[in-house]
Amino acid sequence: MGLRILMSILWAAGLSGQPLAFTRLPTEGPAPSPRVDGTIAYDGASSRVYLFGGLDNSARNDLWFYSLAQRRWEEVQATGTKPAARFGHTLLHDAPRRRLILFGGQASGFFSDVWAFGLETGTWQQLAANEAGPSDRYGHSAILDEARGRMVISHGFTGAGRFDDTWAFDLVTNRWSNITPSGTRPLKRCLHHAVYDQANSQMLLYGGCASGFGPCPLGDLWSFDLNTHRWTERTPVNRPAARQHFGRSFDTVRSRLVLYGGLGGGFLNDVWTWAPATNMWQRETVEGAPPSGRSRHESTYAPHRGTTFFFGGSTNAGNSNELWMLGPGFLPSQQAVAPGELLELFGSNLGPINGIAFAFDPVTGKLPTSGPGVDVTVNGVPAPLYYVQADQINLQVPYEIAGTEEAVVQVTVNGQAREPRRFPVVAANPRLYPVVLNQDGTLNSAANPAAPGSIIVVFATGQGVTQPPSPSGARPAAGIYPEPAAEATLTIGGQAAQLLFRGQAPGTAGVVQINAVLPSGIRSSAAIVLKIGTAESQASVSVFVR
């Protein structure tokens, strides 16, 4: 398992106070054709944006991914029967099952089939046929209700007209259920979008077109309660101009619905956010040159980055294949940092466009503390660097901050110091990576579960000072694997696991490897929790057991 993958999913929080900035991602080399309605989904484990289909001169069924690490597109040569070419479909990321979920769309006709693409297997699989549940449709909305393991779709249209129904697709049984309420519901429409607000257990549906039944475009906002299956219209005093074919996301870090562009009296390129807590819209002042006005672009959200990606669409200059990201203008502010932990900083203009991954010096066994025009210090101590790029810096917090109360992170780019960020210092801040290896070294997954009683391997950072002391930015010497100085324990499914190894991972700095025995009696899947000293890991990481 490459360290880059381990590093790419660091848990970050507290971005709510950061200004937003647009950044256009480079697309040199092979790339998808300019198109509209080409739907995208983000996979955090691989730091890739996936694209399926859309419409250029004709409907497409090609599958691409954009690697944020390598800054390039690559077409996927998938196995299995491919879904038919289409546009106006939805594409969702099913993280627990490591796959993409595709529903509906239009080409010469309309679709209501469901497909899954395995991100580990590279294979397409049809999960449900056309009209196994809802009728065929295009321009609908869909979310993945993670808490309940289902896809929820709503509204849309075909040649037969527009719809106002709502359906749920169980991602375990592959069965549809009609959850349309009998009472109030949003007007029949299409060309709208919806987002998933997990914290408030709701689906938020906005805008679209109700031609033949009502306004086109629309500017109303509705909440669908995922517990009671009831619709409620939200009626803030102020709101954006009505629109259809816009980009959207739900920013889980800021707890905001994010809205960009669309069609409403012409192509729009404004950015608005809506806060569930206050029921208020706010037009955002965005740093950097924004994309030109557009519609029929598609979007996806990267939770650990606090970033929304937008692809393609129709502009005054024609169809586009541009990939843009909208995220924090500068560094995240984590709740706290521990000596020696790995830290990912996100922003704009933080380094070169093409990312540079640094290697350990073959003589000293250490990472560099400066990059091309980039320097980072923590309390004045140069920080070892793993990776630098225009929107991202990966570093290790120096062990030298141990015993202090505050860590002041200072980034300097081409001689210009950015505003420093301050973090409370804690003894340990354990954060597990969403990567579990089976005893044979293969990646644990629902399709490749571990045997009961076997050994699994997990990785974490934030372990604090070690025994013996590990120098900042240094990989362990042969045969010496420093352990967390504080007591480390691991529970799996609430049961204490026997630890066989808990030392610094070979070839790394700031990463602890833990080899543990699966407790007896665990079946299916179980949550893993790491405790170092009095601090526990919070992010959800599970192991699959057969």
Secondary structure, 3 states (H helix, E strand, C coil): CCHHHHHCCCCCCCCCCCCEEEEECCCCCCCCCCEECCEEEEECCCCEEEEEEEECCCEEEEEEEEECCCCEEEECCCECCCCCCEECCEEEEEHHHCEEEEEEEECCCEEEEEEEEECCCCEEEEEECCCCCCCCEECCEEEEEHHHCEEEEEEEEECCEEEEEEEEEECCCCCEEECCCCCCCCCCEECCEEEEECCCCEEEEEEEECCCCCCCCEEEEEEEECCCCEEEEECCCCCCCCEECCEEEEECCCCEEEEEEEECCCEEEEEEEEECCCCEEEECCCECCCCCCEECCEEEEECCCCEEEEEEEEECCEEEEEEEEEEECCCCCCCCECCCCEEEEECCCCCCCCCEECCCCCCCCECCCEECCEEEEECCEECCEEEEECCEEEEECCHHHCCCCEEEEEEEECCEECCCEEEEECCCCCEEEEEEECCCCCECECCECECCCCEEEEEEECCCCEECCCCCCECCCCCCCCEECCCEEEEECCEECEEEEEEECCCCCCCEEEEEECCCCCCEEEEEEEEECCEECCCCEEEEEC
